[in-house]
Amino acid sequence: MDAIVSLVAGLLILAGTFFAFVAAVGLWRFPDIYSRMHAASKAGTLGSGLVLLALAVHSGDTPTVTRALAGIAFFLLTAPISAHLLAKAAYVVGYGLAKSSVLDEMDESKKTD
């Protein structure tokens, strides 16, 4: 049984590090602050959550499992909201979209309503 738990924890760690790597590549490769923030918040949250889930599976200790699950809930509740607020603040300050962007839904001068 210990071998199965270790295997599951190892697979969760590998999946978590893969998503953390994808987030890092997204930060490096994407053209503007908004798409970079999207990569960091989505893939980074998933990667961190999977690593914490691996900790919960491997530990088997109730207080550690509770803390790991609380950490996952904290990541899921705070990362998307903070990324949204940072993106909105960046837009208000004047950081522009990449030239390859197709639509700027926040631009008030182009609205037809």
Rosetta blueprint (number, residue, H / E / L):
1 M L
2 D H
3 A H
4 I H
5 V H
6 S H
7 L H
8 V H
9 A H
10 G H
11 L H
12 L H
13 I H
14 L H
15 A H
16 G H
17 T H
18 F H
19 F H
20 A H
21 F H
22 V H
23 A H
24 A H
25 V H
26 G H
27 L H
28 W H
29 R H
30 F L
31 P L
32 D L
33 I H
34 Y H
35 S H
36 R H
37 M H
38 H H
39 A H
40 A H
41 S H
42 K H
43 A H
44 G H
45 T H
46 L H
47 G H
48 S H
49 G H
50 L H
51 V H
52 L H
53 L H
54 A H
55 L H
56 A H
57 V H
58 H H
59 S H
60 G L
61 D L
62 T H
63 P H
64 T H
65 V H
66 T H
67 R H
68 A H
69 L H
70 A H
71 G H
72 I H
73 A H
74 F H
75 F H
76 L H
77 L H
78 T H
79 A H
80 P H
81 I H
82 S H
83 A H
84 H H
85 L H
86 L H
87 A H
88 K H
89 A H
90 A H
91 Y H
92 V H
93 V H
94 G L
95 Y L
96 G L
97 L L
98 A L
99 K L
100 S L
101 S L
102 V L
103 L L
104 D L
105 E L
106 M L
107 D L
108 E H
109 S H
110 K H
111 K L
112 T L
113 D L
